Amino acid sequence: MNNKFLEVRRKESFIPVLLVLWKSLLDFSYIYLVAPLFGYSGFQLNISISKLTESYLLLLLMGFLTPKTISKVSEFLIYLLFLTVLIPIISYYSLSNEPSWPLYCMGVQYIIVLLVYKYASSKNLRLKPLKGGTKIGIRLSLFFVVSMLVYTLVLQGGLGRLNFDLKKIYEVRETSNDLYASGIFGYLLPWTFRVFNILLIVISIQRRKYQYVAVFVFIQIIFFGLTAFKAVLIYPLVLVGAYFILKAKRKIFLFFIALYSLTGVSLLTYFINGNMQLASIFIRRTFFTPSMINFQYYEFFEKNSLIYLSNSIFSSIITYPYNVSPAVVIGTYGGNDETNANTGFLATSYMHFGFIGVIIFPVIIAMLLKFIDAFEGRVPQWCLLGMLILPFNAIFRSADLLTSLLTHGLGIAIVMIWLISDINNQGKLKVK
């Protein structure tokens, strides 16, 4: 027992060092790359020494409260929120001299997530497995993948519009939204490449059917060519990375190494040959654009009408106060009326209900994480993580809570997880 206790304490002692190194790397990236190259889009360098000191103290405080191990998928997701969303927010705050109160609202939300997650029970959240559910899940996924391919490629003429040129994605995306995002297909198509095809990739990897993995990854690439959403192309890479992290013994350490490597390679690519494409995608857009947008939401809705869920399914009973979507409202507020400034629950919570939302939304997030714990031991962790990492990544950084549950597929992903909760006993993957 003493040796085990000392081993755990030794592992914990490395976490503050890893956190400081990660934030330092983000700070360096912002000072020497993001602000100089992308200042035209709002990234200003205005370092406050007091806020810089404050930011590192907040980092260590939140790191102290964060779980010290990753033994559950929910704990992995908490680290995803902390390392890739909250720490970049803290970094951006200190280097651009943003107001303090939005940062503390977001920090309080993270602490609420941690406390509710720690002390809430998942005993009453368990759902009984459905006999033969995995077979149903696989067949449903295959049906929707095939149906959406036929709909987009054949019925909508997508075969002639396929585009794999990253330079043309915004042009293609506008056209694809007009063609594919209307009516029920506005839900089914995102569900297909975010949930159904991902489920088929996950189960294929879990069962070592690598020929099927290749088929479904190829289909994912086709969906990228149709929709021009870069995230669709990145999904399989995220899944593979998450798989190896979850299988590793030192999960937290490997998570940090993955972040260091991704950021470091992006920086070196720019400083060595001047190519900023990787840095733009993996540093600016992944870490700092969401951070800036979060502050813009707080600044705008502090002075303007809150939304109270009127941009959702409740629009028929609550009057929406703006002429365009919240993302366009904030994009215009940030200086670009052609930008959809989407963000996650840390800011949309305030957009809907002000300080009340800052309390309510993280409680809901924490209970969703506890609900996931109810599937631990029934669904292999790899499958559980593979199905949830993408919808939760959306709710953390790019989508409203209700939008994540509906359009971004978190709700349907949970349903599919329930279906495959007998995966150890049922449902062989068959593709004819």
Secondary structure, DSSP 8 states (H G I E B T S, - for coil): -HHHHHHHHHHHHHHHHHHHHHHHHHHHHIIIIIHHHHGGGT------HHHHHHHHHHHHHHHHHS-S---SHHHHHHHHHIIIIIHHHHHHHHHHT--HHHHHHHHHHHHHHHHHHHH---GGG-----TTHHHHHHHHHHHHHHHHHIIIIIIT-GGGG----GGGHHHHHHHHHHHHSSTTHHHHHHHIIIIIHHHHHHHHHHTT-HHHHHHHHHHHHHHHHHH--HHHHHHHHHHHHHHHHHHSSSHHHHHHHHHHHHHHHHHHHHHHH---HHHIIIIIIIIIHHHHHHHHHHHHHHHS---TTTTTTTTTTS---SSS-HHHHHHHHTT-TT------HHHHHHHHHTHHHHHHHHHHHHHHHHHHHTTBTTB-HHHHHHHHHHHHHHHHHT--HHHHHTTTSHHHHHHHHHHGGGTTTS------
